[in-house]
């Protein structure tokens, strides 16, 4: 459309849209938010609403669509969920009082990672926007949750660990400087996150340090653990610049940066969390059957987010691990106190997010009443902690009880206010005199009229005086002509009738104005009082957040204690040594499944002196993967500070858990199943430390049998022979040839899942026992699965043909032999791994016809071969 043909309102729209070209602009028009042009076409498809047009009868009609402003939250949530940015353009003045076109301005920009729309936010998860920043060779990452005010900062040592940390944080939006787009392109392509390239000024070191000092009112940033011109300062400053630009104000509830070091937490990458089913299951990507679902018995949103964070970040700090375990132990042993505290926590709302909404001025009356009800419960919670002996619980006991917050809200707001300020009726009677009077006028109009009428009759002595009302003249006093002589001089004639005169007075006119404007004024006064209350609460946002954090920690501790008590878990001993000793260990999730079988517990001992690598053999379905996974999950549960499913557990600190389990492919990225398998294996071989725990399941199964077996054997040797001693490893395999490795490697042990053969079937005993299994029982399992008998029978014949002796005459596995350096042509030759040294001899034998040899010729050949090959 030609610019000159635009109406003043559409020009106003264009001006605001030009300032936010990458966002869908919601343009407030009366009771609706409207969208125009390309925004309307795009939004109508996403929101599934009708696309219409403005000036539809004209040749250059403008596409448009819209929705009611009171339902905006749901529509905005859908736009954000689809990855769109949304700019909200509101009316900045009352249309009834505006001269000319109503002034409109963009009041906020909502992005996938930066909003407070409750339809999208999950109560048990943080909603992070993350900024990546390079400063020289240093890389930093800052994560901010607008809904809670949390700001986390860390310095990953390299882009690989940065990507792992991104995956653990699971941000909804990643901010990157435009100038660094090319540098990080490959990294960003593999991250699969929503990426937004921010303007250069937002990432300039000077701008970032300035905004941080301004936000926190400090002289320098050293108190936060980083310098003014460092990568962490740039990452955190980028976040704040971005928030201020999109929200048009400084976020009051923004907490001070919490710098954390990845070296203080166990590394759990995406592959490991997926394979161990920590947050989502492998079946359908849901939460049922996951570790978090099992552990999360929290009763508050803060507690749910806390226990999720503890599960994602198991500790490496022994002191903090022991503090948590001590706290959990205190409540496991105090059943009554634990129950009373859990009852007291019920009904405590999301204090962190309510504080965030107060800061963002989006909290409604019900939010504040929810805050009041929550704060009223906190003194009870803190009192119940008085008899609990634990260092960590003692710190929680010192939290602010926020009773004054509850009192302040209770004195202003009614117990059940409406959601919208415009509905009225949210301020208590007796709080404001003018408001009470207006309500009285509005609700008791007839009584007021009767009172005025009685007063005027008494003062004038006119017995038939009456007060009336009509839409044309408003309120009036009517006096019959027989009493005209008694009409006071203060009466002003309004209308003459045949038998009467109608008058008004200053008092009646004032009352009329009050009645006509009472409801509007009531809403105005209530809004003023509510906004004042919300502003007062801003002064204690930090205290509310601190108490919310304490409640979250307490709730998480109680959740772990409740799970431990219900499931019969024991207190683990977490230590600095290298031994993992678990007696009667159980898979915490699998044991909860309804099954005809009784869960069979198993032991595991891993260390770097005698039992570094356990080769686990046995048939499919016997429980090898379950055994390995339960070991990893018990380690995670212990290092996050909880009890574990075992009769005894001693856990030498694990810095990282690696898993190479199952088959997956990323064909879209040019990676086959076997390539993914090899990539994960390579990651383990390069990055596993002596403190790592490695789970290998069927390495080498993605290629041919000989290739796969060779790789599996070589990987095991490599992990064993490392100069530093290598990581503790559980290796489940169907290559029963690997059971020969302990013959040549001293810290490798064989275990197998016991089975019972009965006729041509097998019974799974689920017990892990020492020793290797020379059979995989694959054919028997195939029969259990319903493979036709003819196929099963033929498979047994083929298996019999394939089986052969695999040890050399010295009792050593042939596969363990290494290729020696080549000798001189006339020297003795050594056997090789994949080629036999006597190839020439074999060729001679193939050409030889023994029927044509004389005894002398045969003896001569034998003598010659002996001299050449012995």
Secondary structure, 3 states (H helix, E strand, C coil): CCHHHCCHHHHHHHHHHHHCCCCEEEEEECCEEEEEHHHHHHHHHHHCCCCEEECCCCCCCEEEEEEEHHHHHHHHHHHHHCCCCEEEEEECCCCCCCCCCCCEEEEEEEECCECCCCCCCCCCCCCEEEEEEEECCEEEEEEEECCCCCEEEECCCCHHHHHHHHHHHCCCEEEEEHHHCCCCHHHHHHHCCCEEEECHHHHCHHHHHHHHHHHHCCCCCHHHCCCCCCHHHHHHHHHHHHHHHHHCCCCCCCCCCEECCHHHECECCHHHHHHCCCCCCCCCCCCCCCHHHHHCCCCCHHHHHHHHHHHHCCECCHHHHHHHHHHHHHHHCCHHHHHHHHHHHCCCCCHHHHHHHHHCCCCCHHHHHHHHHHHHHHHHHHHHHHHCCCHHHHHHHCCCCCHHHHHHHHCCECCCCCCCHHHCCCECCCCCHHHHHHHHHHHCHHHHHHHHHHHHHHHHCCCCCEEEEECCCEEEEEEEHHHHHHCCCCCEEEEECCCEEEEECHHHHHHHHHHHHHHHHHHHHHHHHHHHHHHHHHCCHHHHHHHHHHHHHHHHHHHHHHHHHHHCCECCEEECCCCEEEEEECCCCHHHCCCCCCCCCEEEEECCCCCCEEEEECCCCCCHHHHHHHHHHHHHHHHCCCCECCCEEEEECCCEEEEECCCCCEHHHCECHHHHHHHHHHHHHHHCCCCCEEEEECCCCCCCHHHHHHHHHHHHHHHHHCCCCCCEEEEECCCHHHHHHHHCCCCEEEEEEEEEEECCEEEEEEEEEECCCCCCCHHHHHHHCCCCHHHHHHHHHHHHHHCCCCECCCCCEHHHCCCCCCCCCCCCCCCCCCCCCCHHHHHHHHHCCHHHCCHHHHHHHHHHHHHHHC
